[in-house]
Structures are given as C-alpha cells and as structure tokens.
Amino acid sequence: MKTATFPSLRVEAELREAAESVLREGETLTSLIETAMRETIHRRRMQAEFLARGLKSSEDAKRTGMYHSATAVHGELQRRLDARRKQVLG
C-alpha cells in the first residue's frame, strides 16, 4: 500500500514540549500524532453515527407516534448497567 504524508504542522513550542513530555517508552512524536489522528477520526465517525441514529429515531417516533419517557429510558439504561456491573464485578 502506498503511503501518504500529512502537511507539516507548526505549533507553539509549549505544545511540542507538552506532547514530548507524555511520550511513552519507544513512542515517537510522529506515532503520537498518528494515534491522535486515528482516535479523532474514529470519535468523529462515532459522533456522526450517533447523531444519525438519533435523527432516525426522532423521525420514527414522529411517524409512529410512539414515544418513550426519559424516566423509562433511564430506568432501562440503569438496569443494563447494573446487570453488566454484576457480570463484570461479580
């Protein structure tokens, strides 16, 4: 696979120093930047998908007239969280 490069990035010296100060053993500034880019791309895709699901859910609710109260949703989420905690923590 052919590789590509990002444009060079000019930053304040303090930002570079801060980045270098958190490098892990064997990690380079380049690998830190690449990881940050990958994580940001992933997070933004997840956010976009979350918003799309929310908008679809809103459209479905309007179309069907079927809504769920916040109390019911929070209760269901709490039930799932409690079950998962019990499964993981015993």
N, C-alpha and C positions, 0 to 999 in steps of 0.2 A: 504494500500500500504506500502510495506517495504521501509524504508528509508536507505540512504547510507551516508557516510561522505566523505569529500574531505581530501586529505592529509594535515597535519598541514603545515602551511606556515610561514617560518621565513622571517622577513623583518627588515629593519633598524628601529631603534626607532623613527626616524623622520617621517617615513611613517606612522607608527602606530599612532603617535601623530596627524599627519595631518588628518588621517581618523577619529580619535576620535573627532577632533575639528569641523567636519562638520556633526556629527550625529544630527538628528532631535529628537525632544522630543519623548521619548518612543522607539526610534530606537536603536538597538544594533549593535555592530561591526559585529556580525555574519549576521544579516539581511542586513546590508550594503554590505557585501561581496557577499551574495547570490543574491542581486539585481544587483550588478555589473556583476556577472557571467551570470545571465539571460539576461541582456541587451547586453553583449558582444556576447553571443551565438546568440541572435536574429540579431544583427547587422552583424555578420559574415555570417549568413544564407542569409540575405537580399543582402549582397555584392555578395555572390556566385550566387544567383539567377539573380541579375543584370548582372553579367558577362556572365552567360549562355544565357540570353536573347540577350545581345549584340552580342555574337558569333553566335547565331542562326540568328539574323538579318543580320549580315555580310554574312553568308552563303547564306541566301535567296537572298540578293542583288546580290551576285556573280552569283547565279543560274539563276535569272530572268533578270539580267542586269538593274534592276530598282533601281535607287539611288535618294536620296533627298539631296538638298544642305543644308549646315549649315544655311544659311540665311533663307530658308523656314522653317526649323525645329525650329529655334529660334523665328521666327515670330509666328508660331503656338503655341509654348510654352508661348510666351508673351500674345497672345490672350486669352489663357486659364487662365493664371494668372490674367489678367485684369478682366475677367469675374468673377472669383472666389472672387477677392477683392471686386468687386461691390456687389456681392451677400452677402458677409460677412459684409462689412462695410457700405453698403447702398449707 
